[in-house]
Amino acid sequence: MGPGPSDVNPRILNAMARPTLGHLDPLFIELMDQTKQLLQYAFKTENALTMPISAPGSAGMEACFVNLVEPGDKVLVCINGVFGNRMVENVERCGGEALTVNNIWGEQTDLNAVEDTLKANPDIKVLAFVHAETSTGVRNDAKALCELARKYDCLSIVDAVTSLGGIELDVDGWGIDAIYSGSQKCLSCVPGISPVSFSDKAVSVIQNRKTKVQSWFLDMNLIVGYWGQGAKRAYHHTAPVNSMYAMYEALLILKEEGLENAWQRHALSHEKLAHGLSELGLELTVDSAYRLPQLNVVKIPDGVDDAAVRKQLLEDFNLEIGAGLGDHAGKVWRIGLMGYACKPRNIDHCLAALRTVLK
Amino acid sequence: MGPGPSDVNPRILNAMARPTLGHLDPLFIELMDQTKQLLQYAFKTENALTMPISAPGSAGMEACFVNLVEPGDKVLVCINGVFGNRMVENVERCGGEALTVNNIWGEQTDLNAVEDTLKANPDIKVLAFVHAETSTGVRNDAKALCELARKYDCLSIVDAVTSLGGIELDVDGWGIDAIYSGSQKCLSCVPGISPVSFSDKAVSVIQNRKTKVQSWFLDMNLIVGYWGQGAKRAYHHTAPVNSMYAMYEALLILKEEGLENAWQRHALSHEKLAHGLSELGLELTVDSAYRLPQLNVVKIPDGVDDAAVRKQLLEDFNLEIGAGLGDHAGKVWRIGLMGYACKPRNIDHCLAALRTVLK
């Protein structure tokens, strides 16, 4: 019950152990097509350029930035946790200029500050932000931020690593231009694959670049030849075939449950956990208005030894919870309720273990 | 029996289906250390910076180039197949200048031409070449090419995607500075992971770059914090934990057999296949002096329908062989004898099937 990887559904582990097909085998091509459709369902999009990148979420982030940002481009990055900072790194390594709106860790990105910056800098090309900040447990207002991006004629890049499958996310409804996610959070799939999606507007920007994409491996102009429509696929790289079996199974499980049902399960489970934590006298750090149900950040009570508690939980209760990151180290714990691990039995176990350890 | 992915050993598929550990779990860190040691054995190196990259071989290639090539750097690339061309793409996307020595597909890289170019361009920083060209079945003389690189004070980047575990490869003995390989050729592991190794000289070049590595995901300065020595690991990206189980198992299988024994098995199997093909009146296109035992390129006899034969082999005999790539399309077949698939039973089956289909 840490911040991920979450427990993998055994159905997914079984899927993964099936014999490896060739990456150009007609049967595998069919699985790629079905995976794409399931991913469109999960993202709520009809974007044709929707597919899993053959590498972890960090590479999915990089795929969005290297394809959309050219040298000299201005990108506004909203920072209120670790992963916003990583976006700035990406912009700079593309030769872009990163402007930032910084908010205190644990609070939402301030929409007014974003609008002011967009207004003052009409040449900003991209607005980038993290939907669900895994480092702080904060949900940023993705819908409103994408509205601002459109209002000021920017593209939007959205980090949905921890949000996909856990809270409302509507790529087409909100007008998101580029989005990446991870496999190992609310999809409860094995780590190593990063679903991405690009709007037609983003695709047009990628096709009309002045310079070549700096990464050959992540160049969407080339990847689309392999993941594109139709029976004819051009070899680009050898896909991680077995990991793709796992991703297909994870998305199928999500569809079987129903996207909205999965969101509701995370919300209700969070309420149950929050109620129990409150009974133990523990405090959640994030305001309930923009708290992530799938990542619960708990203030460590005064006088309690962070590392000792986590060690005892792991050794005596076989229970992992996350430490604080960066400025939050030693001050908070992060309790994940993600995907397959988001179930009443786990919540009961976690609360009982904390009750014993904190006695 | 195509050019890869090769059949995956069932031991590896079983390993992959084990429960997912956290990427910072002490047990997983231990597995990372052991994987690194096994990889040092397979590469014949004591390089400290030896590890599997969390993405396919194409990303391993990119990791070598983006870390060692800075804008303006001159790189000499030896081209005698598809993957040499891909190296040129990588150099150019790093802002480097690619000089090339081109040889006819199916022939070795000409050492004299390489030496002449190195002599004429004393500012060349890197010599890059493919050890085993999967597109043509040719083995380039890696030992001699690395000697030339050292003689002219260059770094060497070696593509060992298809060579590792199949033919002699000696990273320290030959003085290779940067090398990448794949999981799905002679290691018979699932695709999606790319082992790499960097010499101390290469590490020093990476640490003293003037510019930041253009890829955050592949920046070895950051990755080393996660894969480095000691118990303390800095989070960089979430490793594909289950694929790493698979890689560990694949390397363990190689060590159990013994590296030299694996090379010999590939050599003897090739002889058996070559003998059988000759009896069928089929001709291998590559000179036996530099032919890859693990990838046998066969001339399609006049009047034989390439696609029809491959289709019949697949449908009636459940046997996949590879088509020709690029200029070789329609002219050759590529028969893989890689790792777990390199065994007498497969050779007998392949020869019997070809005998029937070509009758």
Chai-1 contact restraints between the chains, C-beta under 6 A:
chainA,res_idxA,chainB,res_idxB,connection_type,confidence,min_distance_angstrom,max_distance_angstrom,comment,restraint_id
A,P5,B,T20,contact,1.0,0.0,6.0,A-B,restraint_1
A,V8,B,T20,contact,1.0,0.0,6.0,A-B,restraint_2
A,L13,B,A17,contact,1.0,0.0,6.0,A-B,restraint_3
A,M16,B,M16,contact,1.0,0.0,6.0,A-B,restraint_4
A,M16,B,A17,contact,1.0,0.0,6.0,A-B,restraint_5
A,A17,B,L13,contact,1.0,0.0,6.0,A-B,restraint_6
A,A17,B,M16,contact,1.0,0.0,6.0,A-B,restraint_7
A,A17,B,A17,contact,1.0,0.0,6.0,A-B,restraint_8
A,T20,B,P5,contact,1.0,0.0,6.0,A-B,restraint_9
A,T20,B,V8,contact,1.0,0.0,6.0,A-B,restraint_10
A,T20,B,V190,contact,1.0,0.0,6.0,A-B,restraint_11
A,S54,B,P56,contact,1.0,0.0,6.0,A-B,restraint_12
A,A55,B,A55,contact,1.0,0.0,6.0,A-B,restraint_13
A,P56,B,S54,contact,1.0,0.0,6.0,A-B,restraint_14
A,P56,B,H237,contact,1.0,0.0,6.0,A-B,restraint_15
A,P56,B,T238,contact,1.0,0.0,6.0,A-B,restraint_16
A,S58,B,F217,contact,1.0,0.0,6.0,A-B,restraint_17
A,S58,B,H237,contact,1.0,0.0,6.0,A-B,restraint_18
A,A59,B,F217,contact,1.0,0.0,6.0,A-B,restraint_19
A,E62,B,F217,contact,1.0,0.0,6.0,A-B,restraint_20
A,E89,B,W216,contact,1.0,0.0,6.0,A-B,restraint_21
A,N90,B,W216,contact,1.0,0.0,6.0,A-B,restraint_22
A,R93,B,K212,contact,1.0,0.0,6.0,A-B,restraint_23
A,R93,B,Q214,contact,1.0,0.0,6.0,A-B,restraint_24
A,R93,B,W216,contact,1.0,0.0,6.0,A-B,restraint_25
A,Q184,B,T238,contact,1.0,0.0,6.0,A-B,restraint_26
A,V190,B,T20,contact,1.0,0.0,6.0,A-B,restraint_27
A,V190,B,N242,contact,1.0,0.0,6.0,A-B,restraint_28
A,P191,B,T238,contact,1.0,0.0,6.0,A-B,restraint_29
A,P191,B,P240,contact,1.0,0.0,6.0,A-B,restraint_30
A,P191,B,V241,contact,1.0,0.0,6.0,A-B,restraint_31
A,G192,B,P240,contact,1.0,0.0,6.0,A-B,restraint_32
A,G192,B,S243,contact,1.0,0.0,6.0,A-B,restraint_33
A,K212,B,R93,contact,1.0,0.0,6.0,A-B,restraint_34
A,Q214,B,R93,contact,1.0,0.0,6.0,A-B,restraint_35
A,Q214,B,Q214,contact,1.0,0.0,6.0,A-B,restraint_36
A,W216,B,E89,contact,1.0,0.0,6.0,A-B,restraint_37
A,W216,B,N90,contact,1.0,0.0,6.0,A-B,restraint_38
A,W216,B,R93,contact,1.0,0.0,6.0,A-B,restraint_39
A,F217,B,S58,contact,1.0,0.0,6.0,A-B,restraint_40
A,F217,B,A59,contact,1.0,0.0,6.0,A-B,restraint_41
A,F217,B,E62,contact,1.0,0.0,6.0,A-B,restraint_42
A,H237,B,P56,contact,1.0,0.0,6.0,A-B,restraint_43
A,H237,B,S58,contact,1.0,0.0,6.0,A-B,restraint_44
A,T238,B,P56,contact,1.0,0.0,6.0,A-B,restraint_45
A,T238,B,Q184,contact,1.0,0.0,6.0,A-B,restraint_46
A,T238,B,P191,contact,1.0,0.0,6.0,A-B,restraint_47
A,P240,B,P191,contact,1.0,0.0,6.0,A-B,restraint_48
A,P240,B,G192,contact,1.0,0.0,6.0,A-B,restraint_49
A,V241,B,P191,contact,1.0,0.0,6.0,A-B,restraint_50
A,N242,B,V190,contact,1.0,0.0,6.0,A-B,restraint_51
A,S243,B,G192,contact,1.0,0.0,6.0,A-B,restraint_52
